[in-house]
Amino acid sequence: MPYNQTNATTALSVFMINTGNVQEITVDAGGLSAEADTSGVRTNIIPKQGGNRFVGYFAGSYTNDNLQSVNIDDAQQFSFKGIPTPAAGITIASLPLIVYYQQFNLQEVLFNKWLLYGIIILFAFLMMSNIPIMSMKFKDSTIKNNAPKIIIAILAIAAAIALKWVAIPVVLLAYVIVSLAFKNRIA
């Protein structure tokens, strides 16, 4: 933004201001105080806060063998070792959607960096652990043998209707809890 300014030593000065770095501009055109060197237009420019900070972004990505779709060993025929990467990815991807749609006023909670660090550590542990997490494969058609999967399916449908995007982390949490509760049946 170019503008002219007169002062006591020179008749005219021309300045170019980068308005991207300006938070507020005050222009006084008349009735200046006795402290002013000359009459005329006087401007006061307040820069944006944090203008001298270097800000960066880093994104790390890792997955272990849980991403593989071929779990052919006997230990993983009807369960996973740790939570599957797609389940973790969908859960992490739901967090910005929860904030965007402002569900249950969770945006302030989800902007807490310590909570986000905790979520990262928790998911890293759960993905690389050997904790038996059930797969949604049905062994047979009996309700008794498939009760954990049926519980998760009913909970997922009810949560999707009632909670919308918040349902995704809730269902993942329930998935892990039900898997741990029924781990003797799963392993």
RAVEN-V518941 format. One record per residue. RES is the residue in one letter. PSI is psi as a letter, one per 20 degrees, with the letter a starting at -180 (NA if undefined). OMEGA is omega in radians with two decimals (none if undefined). NEAR is the number of other ideal C-beta (glycine too) atoms within 8 Angstrom. Layout:
# RAVEN-V518941
[[RES	PSI	OMEGA	NEAR] [RES	PSI	OMEGA	NEAR]]
This chain:
# RAVEN-V518941
[[M	o	3.11	6] [P	q	3.04	7] [Y	r	-3.11	9] [N	q	3.11	8] [Q	p	3.05	10] [T	q	3.08	10] [N	a	-3.01	8] [A	h	-3.04	4] [T	h	3.13	3] [T	q	-3.13	6] [A	h	-3.03	3] [L	p	3.03	7] [S	q	3.11	8] [V	p	-3.14	7] [F	q	3.04	7] [M	o	-3.10	6] [I	p	3.04	10] [N	o	-3.07	6] [T	i	3.07	6] [G	h	3.14	4] [N	j	-3.06	7] [V	p	3.08	12] [Q	h	-3.07	6] [E	q	3.05	6] [I	p	3.06	10] [T	p	3.14	8] [V	p	3.05	7] [D	o	-3.08	10] [A	i	-3.11	4] [G	r	3.12	4] [G	l	-3.12	3] [L	q	3.13	8] [S	r	3.14	4] [A	i	3.13	3] [E	i	-3.10	4] [A	p	3.13	8] [D	g	-3.10	4] [T	r	3.03	7] [S	r	3.11	4] [G	b	-3.06	5] [V	p	3.10	10] [R	p	-3.13	9] [T	q	3.04	10] [N	p	-3.08	7] [I	p	3.13	9] [I	o	-3.13	8] [P	q	3.09	8] [K	q	3.10	7] [Q	q	3.06	5] [G	j	-3.10	6] [G	h	-3.12	7] [N	k	3.12	3] [R	q	3.02	5] [F	p	-3.11	3] [V	p	3.13	5] [G	r	-3.14	4] [Y	p	3.11	4] [F	p	3.09	4] [A	p	3.09	4] [G	q	-3.12	4] [S	p	3.12	4] [Y	q	2.98	5] [T	q	3.06	7] [N	a	-3.05	9] [D	j	3.09	4] [N	i	3.13	12] [L	h	-3.10	9] [Q	q	3.12	6] [S	i	-3.12	4] [V	n	3.07	4] [N	n	-2.99	9] [I	i	3.10	4] [D	q	-3.07	6] [D	h	-3.10	4] [A	h	-3.09	6] [Q	k	-3.13	11] [Q	g	-3.14	8] [F	j	3.09	8] [S	r	3.08	13] [F	q	2.95	12] [K	o	-3.04	11] [G	r	-3.12	13] [I	q	3.14	14] [P	q	-3.12	10] [T	g	3.12	11] [P	h	3.11	7] [A	g	3.10	10] [A	g	-3.13	13] [G	g	3.13	8] [I	h	3.13	10] [T	g	3.11	12] [I	g	3.13	9] [A	h	-3.14	8] [S	h	-3.08	12] [L	g	3.08	11] [P	h	3.11	7] [L	h	3.07	9] [I	g	3.12	14] [V	g	-3.08	11] [Y	g	-3.12	6] [Y	j	3.05	8] [Q	l	-3.13	6] [Q	p	3.08	10] [F	k	3.14	4] [N	l	-3.13	6] [L	i	-3.07	10] [Q	h	3.13	9] [E	h	3.12	7] [V	g	-3.08	7] [L	i	3.05	11] [F	i	3.11	7] [N	o	-3.07	8] [K	h	-3.12	6] [W	h	3.05	6] [L	g	3.14	9] [L	h	3.06	9] [Y	g	3.12	8] [G	g	3.11	8] [I	g	3.12	10] [I	g	-3.13	8] [I	g	3.13	8] [L	g	-3.13	8] [F	h	3.09	12] [A	g	3.11	9] [F	g	-3.08	8] [L	h	-3.13	12] [M	h	-3.08	13] [M	i	-3.11	7] [S	r	3.06	8] [N	j	3.12	5] [I	p	3.14	10] [P	o	3.10	11] [I	p	-3.03	14] [M	q	2.95	14] [S	r	-3.11	9] [M	j	3.06	7] [K	p	3.11	6] [F	p	3.11	7] [K	g	-3.14	6] [D	a	-3.07	6] [S	j	-3.14	4] [T	q	3.11	6] [I	h	-3.10	6] [K	g	-3.11	5] [N	i	-3.09	8] [N	j	-3.10	12] [A	g	3.14	9] [P	h	-3.13	13] [K	h	3.12	10] [I	g	3.09	9] [I	g	-3.13	10] [I	g	-3.13	13] [A	g	3.13	9] [I	g	3.11	8] [L	g	-3.13	10] [A	g	3.13	10] [I	g	-3.14	8] [A	g	-3.13	8] [A	h	3.13	13] [A	h	3.13	10] [I	g	-3.03	6] [A	h	-2.97	7] [L	i	-3.10	10] [K	c	-3.06	8] [W	h	3.12	10] [V	i	-3.14	13] [A	h	-3.06	12] [I	g	3.10	10] [P	h	3.12	11] [V	g	-3.14	10] [V	h	3.10	13] [L	g	3.10	13] [L	g	3.10	8] [A	h	3.11	12] [Y	g	3.13	13] [V	g	-3.12	11] [I	g	3.13	8] [V	h	3.10	12] [S	g	3.11	15] [L	h	3.14	8] [A	h	-3.11	7] [F	k	-3.02	11] [K	h	3.10	10] [N	h	3.09	5] [R	h	-3.04	7] [I	g	-3.03	12] [A	NA	none	6]]
